[in-house]
Amino acid sequence: PVPYSHEPNRGFLRSLYALGRAAASIGEIDEAERIAKFLGESDPEASKQLGS
């Protein structure tokens, strides 16, 4: 786990979120899904926090 609540993890989680969005925007759907899964496994709340 990489909890979003632990502030030092937030930079990594933000980068991972941005990478997933970039992959999706260029049509790399498999990669975007893999990243979304990894982000969800790291902290299920991270996507909600980062998407808002």
ModelCIF file with pLDDT and N, C-alpha, C, O atoms, coordinates in Angstrom:
data_MODEL
#
_entry.id   MODEL 
#
_entity.id                         1 
_entity.type                       polymer 
_entity.pdbx_number_of_molecules   1 
#
_entity_poly.entity_id                      1 
_entity_poly.type                           'polypeptide(L)' 
_entity_poly.nstd_linkage                   no 
_entity_poly.nstd_monomer                   no 
_entity_poly.pdbx_seq_one_letter_code       PVPYSHEPNRGFLRSLYALGRAAASIGEIDEAERIAKFLGESDPEASKQLGS 
_entity_poly.pdbx_seq_one_letter_code_can   PVPYSHEPNRGFLRSLYALGRAAASIGEIDEAERIAKFLGESDPEASKQLGS 
_entity_poly.pdbx_strand_id                 A 
#
loop_
_entity_poly_seq.entity_id 
_entity_poly_seq.num 
_entity_poly_seq.mon_id 
_entity_poly_seq.hetero 
1 1  PRO n 
1 2  VAL n 
1 3  PRO n 
1 4  TYR n 
1 5  SER n 
1 6  HIS n 
1 7  GLU n 
1 8  PRO n 
1 9  ASN n 
1 10 ARG n 
1 11 GLY n 
1 12 PHE n 
1 13 LEU n 
1 14 ARG n 
1 15 SER n 
1 16 LEU n 
1 17 TYR n 
1 18 ALA n 
1 19 LEU n 
1 20 GLY n 
1 21 ARG n 
1 22 ALA n 
1 23 ALA n 
1 24 ALA n 
1 25 SER n 
1 26 ILE n 
1 27 GLY n 
1 28 GLU n 
1 29 ILE n 
1 30 ASP n 
1 31 GLU n 
1 32 ALA n 
1 33 GLU n 
1 34 ARG n 
1 35 ILE n 
1 36 ALA n 
1 37 LYS n 
1 38 PHE n 
1 39 LEU n 
1 40 GLY n 
1 41 GLU n 
1 42 SER n 
1 43 ASP n 
1 44 PRO n 
1 45 GLU n 
1 46 ALA n 
1 47 SER n 
1 48 LYS n 
1 49 GLN n 
1 50 LEU n 
1 51 GLY n 
1 52 SER n 
#
_struct_asym.id          A 
_struct_asym.entity_id   1 
#
loop_
_ma_qa_metric.id 
_ma_qa_metric.mode 
_ma_qa_metric.name 
_ma_qa_metric.software_group_id 
_ma_qa_metric.type 
1 global pLDDT . pLDDT 
2 local  pLDDT . pLDDT 
#
_ma_qa_metric_global.metric_id      1 
_ma_qa_metric_global.metric_value   93.65 
_ma_qa_metric_global.model_id       1 
_ma_qa_metric_global.ordinal_id     1 
#
loop_
_ma_qa_metric_local.label_asym_id 
_ma_qa_metric_local.label_comp_id 
_ma_qa_metric_local.label_seq_id 
_ma_qa_metric_local.metric_id 
_ma_qa_metric_local.metric_value 
_ma_qa_metric_local.model_id 
_ma_qa_metric_local.ordinal_id 
A PRO 1  2 90.00 1 1  
A VAL 2  2 93.00 1 2  
A PRO 3  2 94.00 1 3  
A TYR 4  2 94.00 1 4  
A SER 5  2 93.00 1 5  
A HIS 6  2 95.00 1 6  
A GLU 7  2 95.00 1 7  
A PRO 8  2 96.00 1 8  
A ASN 9  2 95.00 1 9  
A ARG 10 2 95.00 1 10 
A GLY 11 2 95.00 1 11 
A PHE 12 2 95.00 1 12 
A LEU 13 2 95.00 1 13 
A ARG 14 2 95.00 1 14 
A SER 15 2 96.00 1 15 
A LEU 16 2 94.00 1 16 
A TYR 17 2 95.00 1 17 
A ALA 18 2 96.00 1 18 
A LEU 19 2 97.00 1 19 
A GLY 20 2 96.00 1 20 
A ARG 21 2 96.00 1 21 
A ALA 22 2 98.00 1 22 
A ALA 23 2 98.00 1 23 
A ALA 24 2 97.00 1 24 
A SER 25 2 98.00 1 25 
A ILE 26 2 98.00 1 26 
A GLY 27 2 98.00 1 27 
A GLU 28 2 98.00 1 28 
A ILE 29 2 98.00 1 29 
A ASP 30 2 98.00 1 30 
A GLU 31 2 98.00 1 31 
A ALA 32 2 97.00 1 32 
A GLU 33 2 97.00 1 33 
A ARG 34 2 97.00 1 34 
A ILE 35 2 96.00 1 35 
A ALA 36 2 94.00 1 36 
A LYS 37 2 95.00 1 37 
A PHE 38 2 95.00 1 38 
A LEU 39 2 94.00 1 39 
A GLY 40 2 92.00 1 40 
A GLU 41 2 93.00 1 41 
A SER 42 2 93.00 1 42 
A ASP 43 2 93.00 1 43 
A PRO 44 2 89.00 1 44 
A GLU 45 2 89.00 1 45 
A ALA 46 2 90.00 1 46 
A SER 47 2 84.00 1 47 
A LYS 48 2 86.00 1 48 
A GLN 49 2 89.00 1 49 
A LEU 50 2 90.00 1 50 
A GLY 51 2 83.00 1 51 
A SER 52 2 65.00 1 52 
#
loop_
_atom_site.group_PDB 
_atom_site.id 
_atom_site.type_symbol 
_atom_site.label_atom_id 
_atom_site.label_alt_id 
_atom_site.label_comp_id 
_atom_site.label_asym_id 
_atom_site.label_entity_id 
_atom_site.label_seq_id 
_atom_site.pdbx_PDB_ins_code 
_atom_site.Cartn_x 
_atom_site.Cartn_y 
_atom_site.Cartn_z 
_atom_site.occupancy 
_atom_site.B_iso_or_equiv 
_atom_site.pdbx_formal_charge 
_atom_site.auth_seq_id 
_atom_site.auth_comp_id 
_atom_site.auth_asym_id 
_atom_site.auth_atom_id 
_atom_site.pdbx_PDB_model_num 
ATOM 1   N N  . PRO A 1 1  ? 0.812   -1.208 0.000   1.00 90.00 ? 1  PRO A N  1 
ATOM 2   C CA . PRO A 1 1  ? 0.000   0.000  0.000   1.00 90.00 ? 1  PRO A CA 1 
ATOM 3   C C  . PRO A 1 1  ? 0.852   1.268  0.000   1.00 90.00 ? 1  PRO A C  1 
ATOM 4   O O  . PRO A 1 1  ? 1.925   1.326  0.599   1.00 90.00 ? 1  PRO A O  1 
ATOM 5   N N  . VAL A 1 2  ? 0.340   2.260  -0.682  1.00 93.00 ? 2  VAL A N  1 
ATOM 6   C CA . VAL A 1 2  ? 0.976   3.573  -0.724  1.00 93.00 ? 2  VAL A CA 1 
ATOM 7   C C  . VAL A 1 2  ? -0.121  4.575  -0.368  1.00 93.00 ? 2  VAL A C  1 
ATOM 8   O O  . VAL A 1 2  ? -0.727  5.165  -1.263  1.00 93.00 ? 2  VAL A O  1 
ATOM 9   N N  . PRO A 1 3  ? -0.382  4.771  0.902   1.00 94.00 ? 3  PRO A N  1 
ATOM 10  C CA . PRO A 1 3  ? -1.529  5.588  1.297   1.00 94.00 ? 3  PRO A CA 1 
ATOM 11  C C  . PRO A 1 3  ? -1.399  7.064  0.931   1.00 94.00 ? 3  PRO A C  1 
ATOM 12  O O  . PRO A 1 3  ? -0.367  7.694  1.160   1.00 94.00 ? 3  PRO A O  1 
ATOM 13  N N  . TYR A 1 4  ? -2.465  7.589  0.362   1.00 94.00 ? 4  TYR A N  1 
ATOM 14  C CA . TYR A 1 4  ? -2.519  9.007  0.031   1.00 94.00 ? 4  TYR A CA 1 
ATOM 15  C C  . TYR A 1 4  ? -2.466  9.863  1.291   1.00 94.00 ? 4  TYR A C  1 
ATOM 16  O O  . TYR A 1 4  ? -1.978  10.992 1.261   1.00 94.00 ? 4  TYR A O  1 
ATOM 17  N N  . SER A 1 5  ? -2.959  9.331  2.375   1.00 93.00 ? 5  SER A N  1 
ATOM 18  C CA . SER A 1 5  ? -2.985  10.087 3.623   1.00 93.00 ? 5  SER A CA 1 
ATOM 19  C C  . SER A 1 5  ? -1.586  10.400 4.157   1.00 93.00 ? 5  SER A C  1 
ATOM 20  O O  . SER A 1 5  ? -1.414  11.325 4.951   1.00 93.00 ? 5  SER A O  1 
ATOM 21  N N  . HIS A 1 6  ? -0.584  9.625  3.717   1.00 95.00 ? 6  HIS A N  1 
ATOM 22  C CA . HIS A 1 6  ? 0.804   9.883  4.114   1.00 95.00 ? 6  HIS A CA 1 
ATOM 23  C C  . HIS A 1 6  ? 1.376   10.888 3.110   1.00 95.00 ? 6  HIS A C  1 
ATOM 24  O O  . HIS A 1 6  ? 1.702   10.527 1.979   1.00 95.00 ? 6  HIS A O  1 
ATOM 25  N N  . GLU A 1 7  ? 1.491   12.128 3.525   1.00 95.00 ? 7  GLU A N  1 
ATOM 26  C CA . GLU A 1 7  ? 1.823   13.220 2.618   1.00 95.00 ? 7  GLU A CA 1 
ATOM 27  C C  . GLU A 1 7  ? 3.034   12.971 1.704   1.00 95.00 ? 7  GLU A C  1 
ATOM 28  O O  . GLU A 1 7  ? 2.971   13.355 0.536   1.00 95.00 ? 7  GLU A O  1 
ATOM 29  N N  . PRO A 1 8  ? 4.125   12.355 2.163   1.00 96.00 ? 8  PRO A N  1 
ATOM 30  C CA . PRO A 1 8  ? 5.245   12.114 1.251   1.00 96.00 ? 8  PRO A CA 1 
ATOM 31  C C  . PRO A 1 8  ? 4.904   11.204 0.057   1.00 96.00 ? 8  PRO A C  1 
ATOM 32  O O  . PRO A 1 8  ? 5.632   11.198 -0.936  1.00 96.00 ? 8  PRO A O  1 
ATOM 33  N N  . ASN A 1 9  ? 3.821   10.446 0.143   1.00 95.00 ? 9  ASN A N  1 
ATOM 34  C CA . ASN A 1 9  ? 3.418   9.573  -0.970  1.00 95.00 ? 9  ASN A CA 1 
ATOM 35  C C  . ASN A 1 9  ? 2.664   10.324 -2.060  1.00 95.00 ? 9  ASN A C  1 
ATOM 36  O O  . ASN A 1 9  ? 2.517   9.817  -3.172  1.00 95.00 ? 9  ASN A O  1 
ATOM 37  N N  . ARG A 1 10 ? 2.199   11.492 -1.762  1.00 95.00 ? 10 ARG A N  1 
ATOM 38  C CA . ARG A 1 10 ? 1.314   12.193 -2.687  1.00 95.00 ? 10 ARG A CA 1 
ATOM 39  C C  . ARG A 1 10 ? 1.968   12.553 -4.013  1.00 95.00 ? 10 ARG A C  1 
ATOM 40  O O  . ARG A 1 10 ? 1.307   12.508 -5.050  1.00 95.00 ? 10 ARG A O  1 
ATOM 41  N N  . GLY A 1 11 ? 3.228   12.903 -4.008  1.00 95.00 ? 11 GLY A N  1 
ATOM 42  C CA . GLY A 1 11 ? 3.924   13.211 -5.261  1.00 95.00 ? 11 GLY A CA 1 
ATOM 43  C C  . GLY A 1 11 ? 3.971   12.012 -6.184  1.00 95.00 ? 11 GLY A C  1 
ATOM 44  O O  . GLY A 1 11 ? 3.726   12.132 -7.384  1.00 95.00 ? 11 GLY A O  1 
ATOM 45  N N  . PHE A 1 12 ? 4.285   10.866 -5.629  1.00 95.00 ? 12 PHE A N  1 
ATOM 46  C CA . PHE A 1 12 ? 4.314   9.635  -6.423  1.00 95.00 ? 12 PHE A CA 1 
ATOM 47  C C  . PHE A 1 12 ? 2.924   9.319  -6.967  1.00 95.00 ? 12 PHE A C  1 
ATOM 48  O O  . PHE A 1 12 ? 2.775   9.001  -8.147  1.00 95.00 ? 12 PHE A O  1 
ATOM 49  N N  . LEU A 1 13 ? 1.913   9.403  -6.116  1.00 95.00 ? 13 LEU A N  1 
ATOM 50  C CA . LEU A 1 13 ? 0.555   9.078  -6.542  1.00 95.00 ? 13 LEU A CA 1 
ATOM 51  C C  . LEU A 1 13 ? 0.046   10.081 -7.579  1.00 95.00 ? 13 LEU A C  1 
ATOM 52  O O  . LEU A 1 13 ? -0.655  9.691  -8.513  1.00 95.00 ? 13 LEU A O  1 
ATOM 53  N N  . ARG A 1 14 ? 0.383   11.363 -7.432  1.00 95.00 ? 14 ARG A N  1 
ATOM 54  C CA . ARG A 1 14 ? -0.002  12.365 -8.435  1.00 95.00 ? 14 ARG A CA 1 
ATOM 55  C C  . ARG A 1 14 ? 0.666   12.065 -9.773  1.00 95.00 ? 14 ARG A C  1 
ATOM 56  O O  . ARG A 1 14 ? 0.042   12.192 -10.826 1.00 95.00 ? 14 ARG A O  1 
ATOM 57  N N  . SER A 1 15 ? 1.928   11.669 -9.729  1.00 96.00 ? 15 SER A N  1 
ATOM 58  C CA . SER A 1 15 ? 2.644   11.337 -10.968 1.00 96.00 ? 15 SER A CA 1 
ATOM 59  C C  . SER A 1 15 ? 2.029   10.123 -11.640 1.00 96.00 ? 15 SER A C  1 
ATOM 60  O O  . SER A 1 15 ? 1.867   10.095 -12.860 1.00 96.00 ? 15 SER A O  1 
ATOM 61  N N  . LEU A 1 16 ? 1.696   9.142  -10.856 1.00 94.00 ? 16 LEU A N  1 
ATOM 62  C CA . LEU A 1 16 ? 1.078   7.931  -11.393 1.00 94.00 ? 16 LEU A CA 1 
ATOM 63  C C  . LEU A 1 16 ? -0.277  8.263  -12.028 1.00 94.00 ? 16 LEU A C  1 
ATOM 64  O O  . LEU A 1 16 ? -0.591  7.777  -13.115 1.00 94.00 ? 16 LEU A O  1 
ATOM 65  N N  . TYR A 1 17 ? -1.067  9.081  -11.357 1.00 95.00 ? 17 TYR A N  1 
ATOM 66  C CA . TYR A 1 17 ? -2.362  9.507  -11.876 1.00 95.00 ? 17 TYR A CA 1 
ATOM 67  C C  . TYR A 1 17 ? -2.183  10.255 -13.204 1.00 95.00 ? 17 TYR A C  1 
ATOM 68  O O  . TYR A 1 17 ? -2.907  9.996  -14.166 1.00 95.00 ? 17 TYR A O  1 
ATOM 69  N N  . ALA A 1 18 ? -1.226  11.173 -13.252 1.00 96.00 ? 18 ALA A N  1 
ATOM 70  C CA . ALA A 1 18 ? -0.966  11.944 -14.473 1.00 96.00 ? 18 ALA A CA 1 
ATOM 71  C C  . ALA A 1 18 ? -0.493  11.041 -15.608 1.00 96.00 ? 18 ALA A C  1 
ATOM 72  O O  . ALA A 1 18 ? -0.875  11.242 -16.761 1.00 96.00 ? 18 ALA A O  1 
ATOM 73  N N  . LEU A 1 19 ? 0.321   10.068 -15.294 1.00 97.00 ? 19 LEU A N  1 
ATOM 74  C CA . LEU A 1 19 ? 0.795   9.124  -16.309 1.00 97.00 ? 19 LEU A CA 1 
ATOM 75  C C  . LEU A 1 19 ? -0.380  8.345  -16.896 1.00 97.00 ? 19 LEU A C  1 
ATOM 76  O O  . LEU A 1 19 ? -0.446  8.132  -18.107 1.00 97.00 ? 19 LEU A O  1 
ATOM 77  N N  . GLY A 1 20 ? -1.299  7.926  -16.044 1.00 96.00 ? 20 GLY A N  1 
ATOM 78  C CA . GLY A 1 20 ? -2.480  7.205  -16.524 1.00 96.00 ? 20 GLY A CA 1 
ATOM 79  C C  . GLY A 1 20 ? -3.344  8.065  -17.431 1.00 96.00 ? 20 GLY A C  1 
ATOM 80  O O  . GLY A 1 20 ? -3.837  7.595  -18.457 1.00 96.00 ? 20 GLY A O  1 
ATOM 81  N N  . ARG A 1 21 ? -3.526  9.317  -17.056 1.00 96.00 ? 21 ARG A N  1 
ATOM 82  C CA . ARG A 1 21 ? -4.311  10.236 -17.893 1.00 96.00 ? 21 ARG A CA 1 
ATOM 83  C C  . ARG A 1 21 ? -3.622  10.483 -19.232 1.00 96.00 ? 21 ARG A C  1 
ATOM 84  O O  . ARG A 1 21 ? -4.278  10.541 -20.272 1.00 96.00 ? 21 ARG A O  1 
ATOM 85  N N  . ALA A 1 22 ? -2.308  10.628 -19.202 1.00 98.00 ? 22 ALA A N  1 
ATOM 86  C CA . ALA A 1 22 ? -1.563  10.842 -20.443 1.00 98.00 ? 22 ALA A CA 1 
ATOM 87  C C  . ALA A 1 22 ? -1.664  9.616  -21.348 1.00 98.00 ? 22 ALA A C  1 
ATOM 88  O O  . ALA A 1 22 ? -1.859  9.750  -22.556 1.00 98.00 ? 22 ALA A O  1 
ATOM 89  N N  . ALA A 1 23 ? -1.532  8.440  -20.776 1.00 98.00 ? 23 ALA A N  1 
ATOM 90  C CA . ALA A 1 23 ? -1.640  7.209  -21.561 1.00 98.00 ? 23 ALA A CA 1 
ATOM 91  C C  . ALA A 1 23 ? -3.011  7.116  -22.219 1.00 98.00 ? 23 ALA A C  1 
ATOM 92  O O  . ALA A 1 23 ? -3.118  6.774  -23.397 1.00 98.00 ? 23 ALA A O  1 
ATOM 93  N N  . ALA A 1 24 ? -4.042  7.416  -21.468 1.00 97.00 ? 24 ALA A N  1 
ATOM 94  C CA . ALA A 1 24 ? -5.397  7.367  -22.026 1.00 97.00 ? 24 ALA A CA 1 
ATOM 95  C C  . ALA A 1 24 ? -5.574  8.388  -23.147 1.00 97.00 ? 24 ALA A C  1 
ATOM 96  O O  . ALA A 1 24 ? -6.229  8.107  -24.150 1.00 97.00 ? 24 ALA A O  1 
ATOM 97  N N  . SER A 1 25 ? -4.991  9.569  -22.974 1.00 98.00 ? 25 SER A N  1 
ATOM 98  C CA . SER A 1 25 ? -5.174  10.635 -23.967 1.00 98.00 ? 25 SER A CA 1 
ATOM 99  C C  . SER A 1 25 ? -4.508  10.323 -25.301 1.00 98.00 ? 25 SER A C  1 
ATOM 100 O O  . SER A 1 25 ? -4.908  10.864 -26.332 1.00 98.00 ? 25 SER A O  1 
ATOM 101 N N  . ILE A 1 26 ? -3.494  9.455  -25.293 1.00 98.00 ? 26 ILE A N  1 
ATOM 102 C CA . ILE A 1 26 ? -2.841  9.092  -26.561 1.00 98.00 ? 26 ILE A CA 1 
ATOM 103 C C  . ILE A 1 26 ? -3.278  7.713  -27.049 1.00 98.00 ? 26 ILE A C  1 
ATOM 104 O O  . ILE A 1 26 ? -2.686  7.150  -27.970 1.00 98.00 ? 26 ILE A O  1 
ATOM 105 N N  . GLY A 1 27 ? -4.324  7.178  -26.416 1.00 98.00 ? 27 GLY A N  1 
ATOM 106 C CA . GLY A 1 27 ? -4.886  5.919  -26.885 1.00 98.00 ? 27 GLY A CA 1 
ATOM 107 C C  . GLY A 1 27 ? -4.246  4.662  -26.339 1.00 98.00 ? 27 GLY A C  1 
ATOM 108 O O  . GLY A 1 27 ? -4.549  3.564  -26.806 1.00 98.00 ? 27 GLY A O  1 
ATOM 109 N N  . GLU A 1 28 ? -3.375  4.795  -25.369 1.00 98.00 ? 28 GLU A N  1 
ATOM 110 C CA . GLU A 1 28 ? -2.729  3.631  -24.754 1.00 98.00 ? 28 GLU A CA 1 
ATOM 111 C C  . GLU A 1 28 ? -3.640  3.089  -23.647 1.00 98.00 ? 28 GLU A C  1 
ATOM 112 O O  . GLU A 1 28 ? -3.334  3.198  -22.459 1.00 98.00 ? 28 GLU A O  1 
ATOM 113 N N  . ILE A 1 29 ? -4.752  2.512  -24.062 1.00 98.00 ? 29 ILE A N  1 
ATOM 114 C CA . ILE A 1 29 ? -5.790  2.092  -23.135 1.00 98.00 ? 29 ILE A CA 1 
ATOM 115 C C  . ILE A 1 29 ? -5.301  0.988  -22.194 1.00 98.00 ? 29 ILE A C  1 
ATOM 116 O O  . ILE A 1 29 ? -5.588  1.036  -20.998 1.00 98.00 ? 29 ILE A O  1 
ATOM 117 N N  . ASP A 1 30 ? -4.579  0.006  -22.703 1.00 98.00 ? 30 ASP A N  1 
ATOM 118 C CA . ASP A 1 30 ? -4.068  -1.060 -21.843 1.00 98.00 ? 30 ASP A CA 1 
ATOM 119 C C  . ASP A 1 30 ? -3.168  -0.498 -20.741 1.00 98.00 ? 30 ASP A C  1 
ATOM 120 O O  . ASP A 1 30 ? -3.255  -0.904 -19.583 1.00 98.00 ? 30 ASP A O  1 
ATOM 121 N N  . GLU A 1 31 ? -2.317  0.427  -21.119 1.00 98.00 ? 31 GLU A N  1 
ATOM 122 C CA . GLU A 1 31 ? -1.411  1.049  -20.138 1.00 98.00 ? 31 GLU A CA 1 
ATOM 123 C C  . GLU A 1 31 ? -2.202  1.884  -19.131 1.00 98.00 ? 31 GLU A C  1 
ATOM 124 O O  . GLU A 1 31 ? -1.920  1.842  -17.933 1.00 98.00 ? 31 GLU A O  1 
ATOM 125 N N  . ALA A 1 32 ? -3.178  2.633  -19.607 1.00 97.00 ? 32 ALA A N  1 
ATOM 126 C CA . ALA A 1 32 ? -3.999  3.441  -18.709 1.00 97.00 ? 32 ALA A CA 1 
ATOM 127 C C  . ALA A 1 32 ? -4.736  2.556  -17.708 1.00 97.00 ? 32 ALA A C  1 
ATOM 128 O O  . ALA A 1 32 ? -4.837  2.903  -16.532 1.00 97.00 ? 32 ALA A O  1 
ATOM 129 N N  . GLU A 1 33 ? -5.241  1.433  -18.159 1.00 97.00 ? 33 GLU A N  1 
ATOM 130 C CA . GLU A 1 33 ? -5.937  0.501  -17.266 1.00 97.00 ? 33 GLU A CA 1 
ATOM 131 C C  . GLU A 1 33 ? -4.972  -0.126 -16.264 1.00 97.00 ? 33 GLU A C  1 
ATOM 132 O O  . GLU A 1 33 ? -5.311  -0.288 -15.092 1.00 97.00 ? 33 GLU A O  1 
ATOM 133 N N  . ARG A 1 34 ? -3.780  -0.476 -16.718 1.00 97.00 ? 34 ARG A N  1 
ATOM 134 C CA . ARG A 1 34 ? -2.773  -1.051 -15.821 1.00 97.00 ? 34 ARG A CA 1 
ATOM 135 C C  . ARG A 1 34 ? -2.394  -0.052 -14.730 1.00 97.00 ? 34 ARG A C  1 
ATOM 136 O O  . ARG A 1 34 ? -2.253  -0.425 -13.565 1.00 97.00 ? 34 ARG A O  1 
ATOM 137 N N  . ILE A 1 35 ? -2.231  1.199  -15.102 1.00 96.00 ? 35 ILE A N  1 
ATOM 138 C CA . ILE A 1 35 ? -1.882  2.240  -14.143 1.00 96.00 ? 35 ILE A CA 1 
ATOM 139 C C  . ILE A 1 35 ? -3.038  2.484  -13.173 1.00 96.00 ? 35 ILE A C  1 
ATOM 140 O O  . ILE A 1 35 ? -2.819  2.646  -11.973 1.00 96.00 ? 35 ILE A O  1 
ATOM 141 N N  . ALA A 1 36 ? -4.264  2.512  -13.691 1.00 94.00 ? 36 ALA A N  1 
ATOM 142 C CA . ALA A 1 36 ? -5.435  2.710  -12.825 1.00 94.00 ? 36 ALA A CA 1 
ATOM 143 C C  . ALA A 1 36 ? -5.541  1.578  -11.803 1.00 94.00 ? 36 ALA A C  1 
ATOM 144 O O  . ALA A 1 36 ? -5.877  1.809  -10.641 1.00 94.00 ? 36 ALA A O  1 
ATOM 145 N N  . LYS A 1 37 ? -5.253  0.367  -12.242 1.00 95.00 ? 37 LYS A N  1 
ATOM 146 C CA . LYS A 1 37 ? -5.290  -0.772 -11.323 1.00 95.00 ? 37 LYS A CA 1 
ATOM 147 C C  . LYS A 1 37 ? -4.210  -0.618 -10.249 1.00 95.00 ? 37 LYS A C  1 
ATOM 148 O O  . LYS A 1 37 ? -4.470  -0.835 -9.066  1.00 95.00 ? 37 LYS A O  1 
ATOM 149 N N  . PHE A 1 38 ? -3.012  -0.247 -10.662 1.00 95.00 ? 38 PHE A N  1 
ATOM 150 C CA . PHE A 1 38 ? -1.911  -0.064 -9.716  1.00 95.00 ? 38 PHE A CA 1 
ATOM 151 C C  . PHE A 1 38 ? -2.245  1.044  -8.715  1.00 95.00 ? 38 PHE A C  1 
ATOM 152 O O  . PHE A 1 38 ? -1.987  0.909  -7.519  1.00 95.00 ? 38 PHE A O  1 
ATOM 153 N N  . LEU A 1 39 ? -2.816  2.133  -9.212  1.00 94.00 ? 39 LEU A N  1 
ATOM 154 C CA . LEU A 1 39 ? -3.193  3.230  -8.335  1.00 94.00 ? 39 LEU A CA 1 
ATOM 155 C C  . LEU A 1 39 ? -4.264  2.778  -7.344  1.00 94.00 ? 39 LEU A C  1 
ATOM 156 O O  . LEU A 1 39 ? -4.197  3.104  -6.159  1.00 94.00 ? 39 LEU A O  1 
ATOM 157 N N  . GLY A 1 40 ? -5.238  2.034  -7.827  1.00 92.00 ? 40 GLY A N  1 
ATOM 158 C CA . GLY A 1 40 ? -6.288  1.529  -6.955  1.00 92.00 ? 40 GLY A CA 1 
ATOM 159 C C  . GLY A 1 40 ? -5.780  0.572  -5.899  1.00 92.00 ? 40 GLY A C  1 
ATOM 160 O O  . GLY A 1 40 ? -6.266  0.567  -4.768  1.00 92.00 ? 40 GLY A O  1 
ATOM 161 N N  . GLU A 1 41 ? -4.798  -0.240 -6.269  1.00 93.00 ? 41 GLU A N  1 
ATOM 162 C CA . GLU A 1 41 ? -4.206  -1.173 -5.312  1.00 93.00 ? 41 GLU A CA 1 
ATOM 163 C C  . GLU A 1 41 ? -3.309  -0.442 -4.308  1.00 93.00 ? 41 GLU A C  1 
ATOM 164 O O  . GLU A 1 41 ? -3.145  -0.889 -3.173  1.00 93.00 ? 41 GLU A O  1 
ATOM 165 N N  . SER A 1 42 ? -2.739  0.664  -4.729  1.00 93.00 ? 42 SER A N  1 
ATOM 166 C CA . SER A 1 42 ? -1.890  1.449  -3.831  1.00 93.00 ? 42 SER A CA 1 
ATOM 167 C C  . SER A 1 42 ? -2.720  2.099  -2.744  1.00 93.00 ? 42 SER A C  1 
ATOM 168 O O  . SER A 1 42 ? -2.382  2.044  -1.562  1.00 93.00 ? 42 SER A O  1 
ATOM 169 N N  . ASP A 1 43 ? -3.822  2.721  -3.167  1.00 93.00 ? 43 ASP A N  1 
ATOM 170 C CA . ASP A 1 43 ? -4.750  3.333  -2.211  1.00 93.00 ? 43 ASP A CA 1 
ATOM 171 C C  . ASP A 1 43 ? -6.059  3.571  -2.951  1.00 93.00 ? 43 ASP A C  1 
ATOM 172 O O  . ASP A 1 43 ? -6.117  4.426  -3.835  1.00 93.00 ? 43 ASP A O  1 
ATOM 173 N N  . PRO A 1 44 ? -7.102  2.839  -2.610  1.00 89.00 ? 44 PRO A N  1 
ATOM 174 C CA . PRO A 1 44 ? -8.392  2.997  -3.297  1.00 89.00 ? 44 PRO A CA 1 
ATOM 175 C C  . PRO A 1 44 ? -8.958  4.427  -3.234  1.00 89.00 ? 44 PRO A C  1 
ATOM 176 O O  . PRO A 1 44 ? -9.741  4.818  -4.100  1.00 89.00 ? 44 PRO A O  1 
ATOM 177 N N  . GLU A 1 45 ? -8.575  5.191  -2.235  1.00 89.00 ? 45 GLU A N  1 
ATOM 178 C CA . GLU A 1 45 ? -9.064  6.571  -2.109  1.00 89.00 ? 45 GLU A CA 1 
ATOM 179 C C  . GLU A 1 45 ? -8.249  7.563  -2.944  1.00 89.00 ? 45 GLU A C  1 
ATOM 180 O O  . GLU A 1 45 ? -8.690  8.693  -3.155  1.00 89.00 ? 45 GLU A O  1 
ATOM 181 N N  . ALA A 1 46 ? -7.082  7.162  -3.416  1.00 90.00 ? 46 ALA A N  1 
ATOM 182 C CA . ALA A 1 46 ? -6.191  8.097  -4.118  1.00 90.00 ? 46 ALA A CA 1 
ATOM 183 C C  . ALA A 1 46 ? -6.843  8.655  -5.377  1.00 90.00 ? 46 ALA A C  1 
ATOM 184 O O  . ALA A 1 46 ? -6.771  9.860  -5.620  1.00 90.00 ? 46 ALA A O  1 
ATOM 185 N N  . SER A 1 47 ? -7.472  7.813  -6.176  1.00 84.00 ? 47 SER A N  1 
ATOM 186 C CA . SER A 1 47 ? -8.102  8.302  -7.402  1.00 84.00 ? 47 SER A CA 1 
ATOM 187 C C  . SER A 1 47 ? -9.186  9.323  -7.103  1.00 84.00 ? 47 SER A C  1 
ATOM 188 O O  . SER A 1 47 ? -9.320  10.316 -7.818  1.00 84.00 ? 47 SER A O  1 
ATOM 189 N N  . LYS A 1 48 ? -9.951  9.089  -6.064  1.00 86.00 ? 48 LYS A N  1 
ATOM 190 C CA . LYS A 1 48 ? -10.994 10.043 -5.685  1.00 86.00 ? 48 LYS A CA 1 
ATOM 191 C C  . LYS A 1 48 ? -10.373 11.372 -5.267  1.00 86.00 ? 48 LYS A C  1 
ATOM 192 O O  . LYS A 1 48 ? -10.857 12.437 -5.649  1.00 86.00 ? 48 LYS A O  1 
ATOM 193 N N  . GLN A 1 49 ? -9.315  11.309 -4.492  1.00 89.00 ? 49 GLN A N  1 
ATOM 194 C CA . GLN A 1 49 ? -8.651  12.525 -4.032  1.00 89.00 ? 49 GLN A CA 1 
ATOM 195 C C  . GLN A 1 49 ? -8.013  13.282 -5.190  1.00 89.00 ? 49 GLN A C  1 
ATOM 196 O O  . GLN A 1 49 ? -8.084  14.509 -5.252  1.00 89.00 ? 49 GLN A O  1 
ATOM 197 N N  . LEU A 1 50 ? -7.390  12.548 -6.105  1.00 90.00 ? 50 LEU A N  1 
ATOM 198 C CA . LEU A 1 50 ? -6.661  13.179 -7.191  1.00 90.00 ? 50 LEU A CA 1 
ATOM 199 C C  . LEU A 1 50 ? -7.594  13.659 -8.298  1.00 90.00 ? 50 LEU A C  1 
ATOM 200 O O  . LEU A 1 50 ? -7.279  14.619 -9.001  1.00 90.00 ? 50 LEU A O  1 
ATOM 201 N N  . GLY A 1 51 ? -8.725  13.007 -8.457  1.00 83.00 ? 51 GLY A N  1 
ATOM 202 C CA . GLY A 1 51 ? -9.663  13.380 -9.510  1.00 83.00 ? 51 GLY A CA 1 
ATOM 203 C C  . GLY A 1 51 ? -10.524 14.571 -9.161  1.00 83.00 ? 51 GLY A C  1 
ATOM 204 O O  . GLY A 1 51 ? -11.215 15.110 -10.026 1.00 83.00 ? 51 GLY A O  1 
ATOM 205 N N  . SER A 1 52 ? -10.497 14.985 -7.926  1.00 65.00 ? 52 SER A N  1 
ATOM 206 C CA . SER A 1 52 ? -11.362 16.103 -7.532  1.00 65.00 ? 52 SER A CA 1 
ATOM 207 C C  . SER A 1 52 ? -10.645 17.433 -7.587  1.00 65.00 ? 52 SER A C  1 
ATOM 208 O O  . SER A 1 52 ? -11.239 18.468 -7.285  1.00 65.00 ? 52 SER A O  1 
#
